[in-house]
């Protein structure tokens, strides 16, 4: 049995599907009720309260660990989840970390994630660590404004990053959960090319077949919007990266190809699959 946390999100949903299609038994975990995966089960649990994971971890051998926003906040202790998993008999953990652990190791949220990586490494379990950069699915923040006003509003319009399709993260995670060759690996996950928010708006316009205007936000305006769905420290860390990426953050990583044997999907690929959200 493989336990997938964050199972209804942009990574957890395709990961669960990939594992089921590969013939694996899956326990999907999320905060809210959801349909159980085919041949598996769904458990409602809040990772901020690790004791609630007892049912989900029963009989599990592997765990995909994705932290919700509040587990990145000061005072959270996600290491408890790793300890509980080990005590329940889990033998393998695949942790969704962040590229910023390596590229910006002294940010508050990066220090906490580095500490969690160290807990996973020292847990005595088999492990793999995934460090993605920016997500293509962050474009869904623009869905309402594109539908209602044909506008993409974002800061740093001409500063790009090699953003990654969450489906690629999910496929790498699935490989790490079932294939021993990837154990002990730390994988930096990016898309195939650097793309700016303004260029993303152009891709959306092309897929919609109608104009989409780009509106530049100030950093303060962007932070106010982001802080509604994530801790302020995480919003600041994110804005530091997207506003002034380092050479390491601009690098296109070979790790998706190393694991999957193919190039990562482009933003245009992601858009083609998700364009209904913007209509």
C-alpha positions as a Markdown table, in Angstrom:
| # | Residue | x | y | z |
|---|---|---|---|---|
| 1 | Unk | 0.0 | 0.0 | 0.0 |
| 2 | Unk | 1.2 | 3.5 | -0.9 |
| 3 | Unk | -0.1 | 6.5 | 1.0 |
| 4 | Unk | -0.4 | 9.7 | -1.1 |
| 5 | Unk | -0.9 | 12.9 | 1.0 |
| 6 | Unk | -2.3 | 16.0 | -0.7 |
| 7 | Unk | -4.1 | 13.5 | -2.9 |
| 8 | Unk | -6.7 | 15.9 | -4.4 |
| 9 | Unk | -4.1 | 18.5 | -5.5 |
| 10 | Unk | -2.2 | 19.3 | -8.7 |
| 11 | Unk | 0.4 | 16.7 | -7.9 |
| 12 | Unk | -1.5 | 14.2 | -5.7 |
| 13 | Unk | -4.3 | 13.6 | -8.2 |
| 14 | Unk | -2.1 | 12.6 | -11.2 |
| 15 | Unk | 0.2 | 10.7 | -8.8 |
| 16 | Unk | -2.6 | 8.7 | -7.5 |
| 17 | Unk | -3.8 | 8.0 | -11.0 |
| 18 | Unk | -0.4 | 7.0 | -12.2 |
| 19 | Unk | 0.1 | 4.6 | -9.3 |
| 20 | Unk | -3.3 | 3.0 | -9.8 |
| 21 | Unk | -2.6 | 2.5 | -13.5 |
| 22 | Unk | 0.6 | 0.8 | -12.5 |
| 23 | Unk | -1.3 | -1.7 | -10.4 |
| 24 | Unk | -0.4 | -0.3 | -7.0 |
| 25 | Unk | -2.8 | -0.2 | -4.1 |
| 26 | Unk | -3.2 | 3.4 | -2.9 |
| 27 | Unk | -4.5 | 5.3 | 0.1 |
| 28 | Unk | -5.4 | 8.8 | -0.9 |
| 29 | Unk | -5.2 | 11.3 | 2.0 |
| 30 | Unk | -6.7 | 14.8 | 2.0 |
| 31 | Unk | -8.3 | 17.2 | 4.4 |
| 32 | Unk | -11.7 | 16.9 | 2.8 |
| 33 | Unk | -13.9 | 14.0 | 1.6 |
| 34 | Unk | -13.1 | 12.8 | -2.0 |
| 35 | Unk | -13.8 | 9.8 | -4.2 |
| 36 | Unk | -11.5 | 6.9 | -3.4 |
| 37 | Unk | -9.1 | 5.9 | -6.1 |
| 38 | Unk | -10.0 | 2.8 | -8.1 |
| 39 | Unk | -9.1 | -0.3 | -6.1 |
| 40 | Unk | -7.9 | 1.9 | -3.2 |
| 41 | Unk | -9.3 | 4.0 | -0.4 |
| 42 | Unk | -9.6 | 7.6 | 0.7 |
| 43 | Unk | -8.9 | 8.8 | 4.2 |
| 44 | Unk | -9.7 | 12.3 | 5.5 |
| 45 | Unk | -6.8 | 13.5 | 7.7 |
| 46 | Unk | -5.1 | 16.8 | 8.6 |
| 47 | Unk | -1.3 | 16.5 | 8.4 |
| 48 | Unk | -1.0 | 19.3 | 11.0 |
| 49 | Unk | -2.4 | 16.7 | 13.5 |
| 50 | Unk | -0.2 | 13.6 | 12.8 |
| 51 | Unk | -2.2 | 11.5 | 15.2 |
| 52 | Unk | -5.0 | 11.6 | 12.7 |
| 53 | Unk | -2.9 | 9.7 | 10.2 |
| 54 | Unk | -3.0 | 6.4 | 12.1 |
| 55 | Unk | -5.8 | 5.0 | 9.9 |
| 56 | Unk | -4.1 | 6.2 | 6.7 |
| 57 | Unk | -0.8 | 4.6 | 7.5 |
| 58 | Unk | -2.2 | 1.3 | 8.6 |
| 59 | Unk | -0.6 | -1.4 | 6.3 |
| 60 | Unk | 1.3 | 1.1 | 4.3 |
| 61 | Unk | 4.8 | 0.5 | 3.0 |
| 62 | Unk | 5.5 | 3.8 | 1.2 |
| 63 | Unk | 4.5 | 7.4 | 1.7 |
| 64 | Unk | 4.5 | 10.4 | -0.5 |
| 65 | Unk | 4.8 | 13.4 | 1.8 |
| 66 | Unk | 3.5 | 16.8 | 0.5 |
| 67 | Unk | 3.2 | 19.5 | 3.2 |
| 68 | Unk | 0.2 | 21.8 | 3.2 |
| 69 | Unk | 0.8 | 25.5 | 3.6 |
| 70 | Unk | 0.3 | 25.6 | 7.4 |
| 71 | Unk | 3.0 | 23.0 | 7.8 |
| 72 | Unk | 5.5 | 25.5 | 6.4 |
| 73 | Unk | 4.6 | 28.0 | 9.1 |
| 74 | Unk | 6.6 | 28.8 | 12.2 |
| 75 | Unk | 5.8 | 26.3 | 15.0 |
| 76 | Unk | 4.8 | 23.5 | 12.7 |
| 77 | Unk | 6.6 | 20.2 | 13.2 |
| 78 | Unk | 6.2 | 18.0 | 10.1 |
| 79 | Unk | 9.1 | 15.7 | 11.4 |
| 80 | Unk | 6.4 | 14.1 | 13.6 |
| 81 | Unk | 4.8 | 12.7 | 10.4 |
| 82 | Unk | 8.0 | 10.9 | 9.4 |
| 83 | Unk | 8.4 | 9.5 | 12.9 |
| 84 | Unk | 4.8 | 8.3 | 12.9 |
| 85 | Unk | 5.2 | 6.7 | 9.4 |
| 86 | Unk | 8.3 | 4.8 | 10.6 |
| 87 | Unk | 6.5 | 3.6 | 13.7 |
| 88 | Unk | 3.6 | 2.4 | 11.5 |
| 89 | Unk | 5.9 | 0.2 | 9.4 |
| 90 | Unk | 6.3 | 2.5 | 6.4 |
| 91 | Unk | 9.7 | 1.7 | 4.7 |
| 92 | Unk | 9.9 | 4.3 | 2.0 |
| 93 | Unk | 9.3 | 8.1 | 2.0 |
| 94 | Unk | 9.3 | 10.3 | -1.1 |
| 95 | Unk | 9.4 | 13.9 | 0.1 |
| 96 | Unk | 8.2 | 16.9 | -2.0 |
| 97 | Unk | 10.8 | 19.5 | -1.0 |
| 98 | Unk | 11.7 | 22.7 | -2.9 |
| 99 | Unk | 14.5 | 23.9 | -5.2 |
| 100 | Unk | 15.0 | 26.8 | -2.9 |
| 101 | Unk | 16.5 | 24.5 | -0.3 |
| 102 | Unk | 19.6 | 24.4 | -2.4 |
| 103 | Unk | 19.4 | 27.8 | -4.2 |
| 104 | Unk | 18.3 | 29.9 | -1.2 |
| 105 | Unk | 19.1 | 27.9 | 1.9 |
| 106 | Unk | 18.8 | 30.7 | 4.4 |
| 107 | Unk | 15.2 | 31.7 | 3.9 |
| 108 | Unk | 12.9 | 30.8 | 6.9 |
| 109 | Unk | 10.8 | 28.3 | 5.0 |
| 110 | Unk | 13.9 | 26.8 | 3.3 |
| 111 | Unk | 15.7 | 26.2 | 6.6 |
| 112 | Unk | 12.6 | 24.3 | 7.9 |
| 113 | Unk | 12.4 | 22.2 | 4.7 |
| 114 | Unk | 16.1 | 21.5 | 4.9 |
| 115 | Unk | 15.6 | 20.3 | 8.4 |
| 116 | Unk | 12.8 | 18.0 | 7.3 |
| 117 | Unk | 15.0 | 16.6 | 4.5 |
| 118 | Unk | 17.6 | 15.8 | 7.1 |
| 119 | Unk | 15.0 | 14.1 | 9.2 |
| 120 | Unk | 14.0 | 11.9 | 6.2 |
| 121 | Unk | 17.6 | 11.1 | 5.5 |
| 122 | Unk | 18.3 | 10.1 | 9.1 |
| 123 | Unk | 15.0 | 8.2 | 9.6 |
| 124 | Unk | 16.4 | 4.8 | 8.7 |
| 125 | Unk | 13.8 | 4.6 | 5.9 |
| 126 | Unk | 14.4 | 4.3 | 2.2 |
| 127 | Unk | 13.9 | 7.8 | 0.7 |
| 128 | Unk | 14.0 | 10.1 | -2.3 |
| 129 | Unk | 13.7 | 13.9 | -2.3 |
| 130 | Unk | 12.1 | 15.9 | -5.0 |
| 131 | Unk | 13.0 | 19.6 | -5.4 |
| 132 | Unk | 10.8 | 21.3 | -8.0 |
| 133 | Unk | 11.0 | 24.9 | -9.0 |
| 134 | Unk | 8.0 | 27.0 | -10.0 |
| 135 | Unk | 4.8 | 25.2 | -11.0 |
| 136 | Unk | 3.0 | 25.7 | -14.4 |
| 137 | Unk | -0.3 | 25.2 | -12.4 |
| 138 | Unk | 0.3 | 28.5 | -10.6 |
| 139 | Unk | -1.2 | 30.0 | -13.8 |
| 140 | Unk | -4.5 | 28.9 | -12.4 |
| 141 | Unk | -4.3 | 32.0 | -10.1 |
| 142 | Unk | -5.1 | 33.9 | -13.3 |
| 143 | Unk | -8.1 | 31.8 | -14.3 |
| 144 | Unk | -10.9 | 34.0 | -13.0 |
| 145 | Unk | -9.4 | 37.2 | -14.4 |
| 146 | Unk | -8.8 | 35.6 | -17.8 |
| 147 | Unk | -12.4 | 34.4 | -17.8 |
| 148 | Unk | -14.0 | 37.6 | -16.7 |
| 149 | Unk | -11.6 | 40.3 | -18.1 |
| 150 | Unk | -9.1 | 38.6 | -20.4 |
| 151 | Unk | -6.3 | 39.7 | -18.1 |
| 152 | Unk | -3.3 | 38.0 | -16.6 |
| 153 | Unk | -2.1 | 40.1 | -13.6 |
| 154 | Unk | 1.3 | 39.2 | -12.2 |
| 155 | Unk | 4.5 | 40.8 | -10.9 |
| 156 | Unk | 7.9 | 40.7 | -12.8 |
| 157 | Unk | 6.3 | 40.2 | -16.2 |
| 158 | Unk | 9.6 | 39.9 | -18.1 |
| 159 | Unk | 11.4 | 37.7 | -15.6 |
| 160 | Unk | 11.2 | 34.0 | -16.4 |
| 161 | Unk | 11.8 | 30.6 | -14.8 |
| 162 | Unk | 11.8 | 27.1 | -16.2 |
| 163 | Unk | 8.4 | 26.2 | -14.6 |
| 164 | Unk | 7.4 | 22.5 | -14.4 |
| 165 | Unk | 4.2 | 20.7 | -15.1 |
| 166 | Unk | 2.9 | 19.1 | -11.9 |
| 167 | Unk | 2.1 | 16.0 | -13.9 |
| 168 | Unk | 5.8 | 15.6 | -14.4 |
| 169 | Unk | 6.4 | 15.9 | -10.7 |
| 170 | Unk | 3.8 | 13.2 | -10.2 |
| 171 | Unk | 5.4 | 10.8 | -12.6 |
| 172 | Unk | 8.8 | 11.3 | -11.1 |
| 173 | Unk | 7.3 | 10.7 | -7.6 |
| 174 | Unk | 5.6 | 7.5 | -8.9 |
| 175 | Unk | 8.9 | 6.2 | -10.2 |
| 176 | Unk | 10.6 | 6.9 | -6.9 |
| 177 | Unk | 7.8 | 5.2 | -5.0 |
| 178 | Unk | 8.0 | 1.9 | -7.0 |
| 179 | Unk | 11.5 | 1.7 | -8.5 |
| 180 | Unk | 14.5 | 1.0 | -6.2 |
| 181 | Unk | 16.9 | 2.6 | -8.7 |
| 182 | Unk | 15.8 | 6.0 | -7.6 |
| 183 | Unk | 16.3 | 5.5 | -3.8 |
| 184 | Unk | 18.7 | 8.0 | -2.2 |
| 185 | Unk | 18.3 | 10.4 | -5.1 |
| 186 | Unk | 17.7 | 14.2 | -4.8 |
| 187 | Unk | 16.0 | 15.3 | -7.9 |
| 188 | Unk | 15.8 | 19.0 | -9.1 |
| 189 | Unk | 12.7 | 19.2 | -11.3 |
| 190 | Unk | 12.2 | 22.0 | -13.8 |
| 191 | Unk | 10.4 | 22.4 | -17.1 |
| 192 | Unk | 12.2 | 22.4 | -20.5 |
| 193 | Unk | 12.6 | 26.2 | -20.9 |
| 194 | Unk | 12.6 | 29.5 | -19.2 |
| 195 | Unk | 9.2 | 31.3 | -19.7 |
| 196 | Unk | 8.1 | 34.7 | -18.4 |
| 197 | Unk | 4.6 | 35.6 | -17.1 |
| 198 | Unk | 4.1 | 37.8 | -20.2 |
| 199 | Unk | 5.0 | 34.9 | -22.4 |
| 200 | Unk | 2.6 | 32.6 | -20.5 |
| 201 | Unk | -0.2 | 35.1 | -21.2 |
| 202 | Unk | 0.6 | 34.8 | -24.9 |
| 203 | Unk | 0.4 | 31.0 | -24.7 |
| 204 | Unk | -2.9 | 31.3 | -23.0 |
| 205 | Unk | -4.2 | 33.7 | -25.6 |
| 206 | Unk | -3.1 | 31.3 | -28.4 |
| 207 | Unk | -4.8 | 28.4 | -26.8 |
| 208 | Unk | -8.0 | 30.4 | -26.2 |
| 209 | Unk | -8.0 | 31.9 | -29.7 |
| 210 | Unk | -8.6 | 35.4 | -28.2 |
| 211 | Unk | -6.5 | 38.3 | -26.8 |
| 212 | Unk | -5.3 | 38.2 | -23.2 |
| 213 | Unk | -3.8 | 41.4 | -21.8 |
| 214 | Unk | -0.9 | 41.3 | -19.4 |
| 215 | Unk | -1.1 | 43.6 | -16.3 |
| 216 | Unk | 2.0 | 44.2 | -14.2 |
| 217 | Unk | 1.5 | 44.0 | -10.4 |
| 218 | Unk | 3.8 | 45.5 | -7.8 |
| 219 | Unk | 5.5 | 43.2 | -5.4 |
| 220 | Unk | 3.2 | 44.5 | -2.6 |
| 221 | Unk | 0.0 | 43.8 | -4.7 |
| 222 | Unk | 1.2 | 40.3 | -5.5 |
| 223 | Unk | 2.1 | 39.5 | -1.9 |
| 224 | Unk | -1.3 | 40.6 | -0.7 |
| 225 | Unk | -3.0 | 38.1 | -3.0 |
| 226 | Unk | -0.6 | 35.3 | -2.2 |
| 227 | Unk | -0.8 | 35.8 | 1.5 |
| 228 | Unk | -4.5 | 34.7 | 1.4 |
| 229 | Unk | -3.4 | 31.2 | 0.6 |
| 230 | Unk | 0.1 | 30.7 | 2.1 |
| 231 | Unk | 2.1 | 32.0 | 5.0 |
| 232 | Unk | 3.6 | 35.5 | 4.5 |
| 233 | Unk | 7.1 | 34.2 | 4.8 |
| 234 | Unk | 6.5 | 31.7 | 2.0 |
| 235 | Unk | 5.0 | 34.4 | -0.1 |
| 236 | Unk | 8.1 | 36.6 | 0.4 |
| 237 | Unk | 10.4 | 33.7 | -0.4 |
| 238 | Unk | 8.5 | 33.0 | -3.6 |
| 239 | Unk | 8.5 | 36.6 | -4.7 |
| 240 | Unk | 12.3 | 36.8 | -4.1 |
| 241 | Unk | 12.8 | 33.9 | -6.5 |
| 242 | Unk | 10.4 | 35.0 | -9.2 |
| 243 | Unk | 11.6 | 38.6 | -9.0 |
| 244 | Unk | 15.3 | 37.9 | -9.1 |
| 245 | Unk | 16.1 | 34.3 | -10.0 |
| 246 | Unk | 19.7 | 33.1 | -9.5 |
| 247 | Unk | 21.6 | 31.4 | -12.3 |
| 248 | Unk | 20.9 | 28.1 | -10.5 |
| 249 | Unk | 17.2 | 28.8 | -10.6 |
| 250 | Unk | 17.3 | 29.6 | -14.3 |
| 251 | Unk | 19.0 | 26.3 | -15.1 |
| 252 | Unk | 17.0 | 23.7 | -16.9 |
| 253 | Unk | 17.6 | 20.5 | -14.9 |
| 254 | Unk | 18.2 | 17.1 | -16.6 |
| 255 | Unk | 16.5 | 15.2 | -13.8 |
| 256 | Unk | 13.1 | 14.7 | -15.3 |
| 257 | Unk | 14.8 | 13.0 | -18.3 |
| 258 | Unk | 17.1 | 11.0 | -15.9 |
| 259 | Unk | 14.1 | 9.5 | -14.2 |
| 260 | Unk | 11.4 | 9.3 | -16.9 |
| 261 | Unk | 13.6 | 9.0 | -20.0 |
| 262 | Unk | 11.9 | 11.9 | -21.7 |
| 263 | Unk | 12.0 | 15.7 | -21.7 |
| 264 | Unk | 9.6 | 17.5 | -19.3 |
| 265 | Unk | 6.4 | 18.9 | -20.7 |
| 266 | Unk | 6.2 | 22.6 | -21.7 |
| 267 | Unk | 3.9 | 25.3 | -20.4 |
| 268 | Unk | 2.0 | 25.0 | -23.7 |
| 269 | Unk | 1.5 | 21.3 | -23.0 |
| 270 | Unk | 0.1 | 22.1 | -19.6 |
| 271 | Unk | -2.1 | 24.9 | -21.0 |
| 272 | Unk | -3.6 | 22.6 | -23.7 |
| 273 | Unk | -4.7 | 20.1 | -20.9 |
| 274 | Unk | -6.1 | 22.8 | -18.6 |
| 275 | Unk | -7.5 | 25.5 | -21.0 |
| 276 | Unk | -11.1 | 24.8 | -19.9 |
| 277 | Unk | -10.3 | 26.5 | -16.6 |
| 278 | Unk | -9.7 | 29.8 | -18.5 |
| 279 | Unk | -12.8 | 29.8 | -20.7 |
